[in-house]
Amino acid sequence: MVPVSTTLIIGLGNPGPKYSGTRHNIGFDVIDELASRVSPMPAALSVNKKTNTDIAEIPAGNLLSGKVILARPRSFMNLSGGPVKALAQYFGVSPADLIVIHDELEMEFGQVRLRTGGGDHGHNGLRSITKSLGTKDYQRLSVGIGRPPGRMDPASYVLKPWAKKESSELPIICADAADLVV
């Protein structure tokens, strides 16, 4: 019997209600979209204390041909490397079978792109993951949040809630991002 492969899909963001609905948490939003696609009923994420993450294990054939682990680190964005490495080790997943979903300032709002490897473009969460894994060779699903207006500090911009118009478009953007994965 051929072993079933496992894909680890991790959405980046910051934990807690204070950060819910902010640009930096778009990775969490896409994970929620993927979880909602599991049938016959949506997957519920639960705490995995060994990896300090919220996870849902999806059986083979439901989202992809192999098993899927959906995860949201419970650490802050800039410290994502530790939990991502712990998850990969815990489930025996190589970087080649890892997809990290993150916000991207350098892409226009609503654009999505899936690629393997590359630089971190100043994204501290990706930098932390690359350092912890010891490789850049993992898949990244980038979701464009656009540049901050005027001279606003990017660090402040990513932690601000979505504008009303942006918020109304999020379900479509999250669906488009999820479509690139499954």
N, C-alpha and C positions, 0 to 999 in steps of 0.2 A: 504494500500500500504506500502511495506517495504521500509524504508529510504535507500538511496544509500550511501554506505560508501565512505569516502574520504581518499586517501593516499597522504601524503605530502612527496615528494622526493626532497631532498636538496643536491646540489653539493657544496662542499666547495672549496674555492680558494681565491685569492686576486683580488680586482677590478682594472681595468685600463689596458691599452695596455702594460705598462711596465712589467706586470706579465703574459701576455698572452703567451702561449707556454712554461710555466715553469712546473716543476714537481708538485709543490704545487697546481696547477690549474687543476689537472686531474679530480677532481669532477665536475668542470665546463664543461670539455670536455665530460664527460659521460652524463651530462644533455643535452648537444647539440645533442648527439647521440639519446637519448630518444625522444627529440623534433622532430628529423628528421624522426622518425618512425610513427608519427601521420599522419593519412590519412583523407581526400584525399590530403591535403597538409601539409607540416611541420608546427609545432607550432612555433609562434614567441613569444619570451619572451618580456614583457614590464615592465616598472617601476611601482612598487606599493609603493607609498610614505609613506603610513601608516606603512609598515613593513620594509622599506629600503631594498627592494629586487627586483630582476627581476623575474617575474613569468609568467607562462603560465597555464591556466586552461584547462584541457583536459576532455571532456565529458566521462561519463561512457561508457564502452564497447570499447573504442578506444585503450588504452594501457592495462588496467586492467578491471575487471568487474565493479568496482566503479569509481567514479570521481578521477582524479589525478591532483595534483598541482605540477608542476616542478618549482624549485626555485634556484636562485643563490643569496646569500646575497651580498649586496653592501658594506659590512664592510670588514675589514681585517680579515684574517683567525683566528687569535687569539682572535677576538672579535665576533665570530659567534653566541655565545649564545643568545645575545639580539635579533637579527633578527630571529633566529630559534624559540625562545619562542613567539615572536610577531606573526610570521606566524601561529604557532600552535594555538594560541588563536584566531587570526583573522578568521581562517577557522574552528575552533572548532575541531581540530585534537588532539587526545591523543598521548602520546609518543609511544604507541603500534602500531600506524598507521603512524609512521614517519620512513623514511629511509634516513640516512645521508651518502653521498658518499665522501670518503676522500682518500688522499694519505697515503701510509703506508711504512715507512722506513724498518720495520722489516720483510717485505715480499719481495721475489725476484721480479725483474722487470717483469711485465706482469701477475703475479698471482692475482686472484681475489677471494674474500671470502665474503659471506653474513652471518652475525650472529646477534643475539640479545644480548645486554648487554655486559659486560666485562669492562676491564680497558681501559684507554686512551693511554697506551704505550708511554707516554710522548708527545702525540699530543695535542698541546695547543688549537686547534679548538674544539676537542672533549671534552677537559677539560672544556672549556667555556660553551659548550652546556649542558654537564652534570650538571654543577653548576646552570645554568639558569633554566633548567627543573626540577632540584631537584631529578633526577633519572638517572640511567645508563640503564634503561630498554627501549631502543629504538634500532631499527635495524641500523647496520653499514655495508655499502658495502665498504670494504677495497680494494684498488687497489695498488698492490706492485710497488714501485719505486726503490727498492734496497737500499743498503747502499752506502754512499759516498766512493769514492776511497781514499786509503791511510789515511791520517790524516785530510782530509777536514772536516771542521765544518759542521755538518748536517744542521744547519740553513742556511748556504750559499748554500749547495747542493740543497735543495728543491726550492730555488729561481733561480737556473740556468736553462737555456733553455735545452731542450732534446738534446742528442747527435743525429747525423744524423741517425744512425741505429735505435735508440730507436724511433725517430720521425716517421720513416717509418712503425713501428709496431703499433703505437698508434691507428689507425682505427680499427684494429682487437681486441686490448685490450679493447677499449671503447665499441665495439660491444659485446664482451664476458661479460663485466661488466653489460651492459644494459640487456643482456639475463638473468642474475640472478634476475633481478627485474621484468621483464615482461614475 
